[in-house]
Amino acid sequence: MAEEAPVRGKFVVVGGGIAGVTCAEHLALQFPSDNVFLITASPLIKAVTNLRQVSRRLEEFDVEEQLGTVLEKLYPNIKVVQSAVKGLKHGERKLVTEDGAQYLYDKLCICAGAKPKLIVEGNPYVLGIRDTDSAQDFQRHLTKAKRVIVVGNGGIALELVYEIEGCEVIWAIKDKSIGNTFFDAGAAQFLITQLKAAKPETPGACKRTKYTTEALVGREEAAKLGSALGPDWHEGLNLKATEEFSHCVHIETECEIKHIFLGEEFLQLRGSGAALSLPTEHHAEHTATPATAVWPVYVELTNGNTYGCDFIVSATGVVPNVEPFIGGNNFDLAEDGGMKVDEHMHTSLQDIYAAGDICSASWTHSALWQQMRLWTQARQMGCYAAKCMTADTLGESIEMDFCFELFTHVTKFFNYKVIILGKYNAQGLGSNHELMLRCTKGLEYIKVVMQNGRMMGAVLIGETNLEETFENLILNQMDLSAYGEDLLDPNIDIEDYFD
């Protein structure tokens, strides 16, 4: 059979997630007469919708799953190709996909995202949640579950333990307090009361159209790595298990997984007198599950406790998905496994750019910015990569985008609006900083990071309406020493101070 002739596109973008789709959209607008190929392993792409400018640098948006044909109708010069990448031949400027097709490019942007860093590979009782397919797989497992163990302390773990109902949750974290990626212990304590509170009523209908890959492709194909989840990823998923209670979460702090036993293996070990202690079922009053229940899988923690459960959710971070691209290509990789990119999103190979979770920002960062693999940064990087590719194509120079001056992120945890700004956890500031706090139980939690009288970062939980003021104060680096504690006095409208 004759080899298929290569298809040429001025621009080729790999990845149907937020970074890739954003990059392709901007390139299509800049070069309406040139083809932009968007190659994605998933039949669904992630489109940013309802973009709202909260402040100059803070953006809030929804992520809508769409068929590739929807994107092609909006941008006639975008051609969406559903196939995983098999390999990259940099010397020939050629991408080869799993279906045997070949794509020649002038400029390539790799936005292939990241994959879950599972605590153990190949165990059928260990699920990772990273894309739509894995989230739906989790939902199917949950419908019959009475107890699950969630391992991890990042954004997905935080959302999961709050959203799961009718199922006992054992939450194992390696830190002293929850949400260590985003919060200090004070903010964690403020939020944790919500785990025991009744969740507010939410409309039954999901606010966005949801598609399922099952109707489009076989499970084998759908199981390939899809696009990363966006904000509100759990909407439209029924995260209700078998029991009637709402929240039942028990937290095991400062521990990790020591060993995972299948049910039969565990019972044999117990029968042989192995020293495996099941913890006191002090939370059993919330569940109909007896302490003598036999489980499909057991987890021994490093603190000595062992729990049985129906399955384990591994929410312990991600690994950049570089494997399809590095064979025979001399990419510079960072310590975290991501493709190093410079201040114009170039990788170490000519005319190849990268954006989103797959890349590692290797330029000298602003004193107020850091990279975190979040959907907000995926959108920013995808947009900026397209601007850089455009400038290089036209022979123009480009300034670094202002979004990299200040780290910003807006999200929702435990039904609270959460905004984090700058060096919100005093990252890299050493001991030369101080914290200012304001907390009203059940309403708001405000933390400000100060250094030499200047605001360096902030965490705002609840409807504080301070994000724009604090963003400006952090960026302006104004000396605030004279204001002292008045800066967070609830009886003073500090917005009036700095109009």
Secondary structure, DSSP 8 states (H G I E B T S, - for coil): ------EEEEEEEE-SSHHHHHHHHHHHHH-TTS-EEEEESSSEEEEEEEEEESSSS-EEEEEEEEEHHHHHHHSTTEEEEE--EEEEEGGGTEEEETTS-EEEEEEEEE---EEE--SSSS-TTEEE--BHHHHHHHHHHHTT-SEEEEE--SHHHHHHHHH-BSSEEEEE-SSSSTTTTT--HHHHHHHHHHHHS------SS-SS----GGGTS-HHHHTS---B--TTTTTTS--B-SSS-S--EEEE-S--EEEEEEHHHHHHHHHTT---B----TTGGG-S--TT---SEEEEETTSBEEEESEEEE-S-EEE--HHHHTT----B-TTS-EEE-TT-B-SSTTEEE-GGGEEE-S---TT------HHHHHHHHHHHHHHHHHHHHT------GGGTS-EEEEEETTEEEEEEESTT-TT-TTS-EEEEEEETTTEEEEEEEETTEEEEEEEESS---HHHHHHHHHHT---GGGGGGGG-TTS-HHHHT-
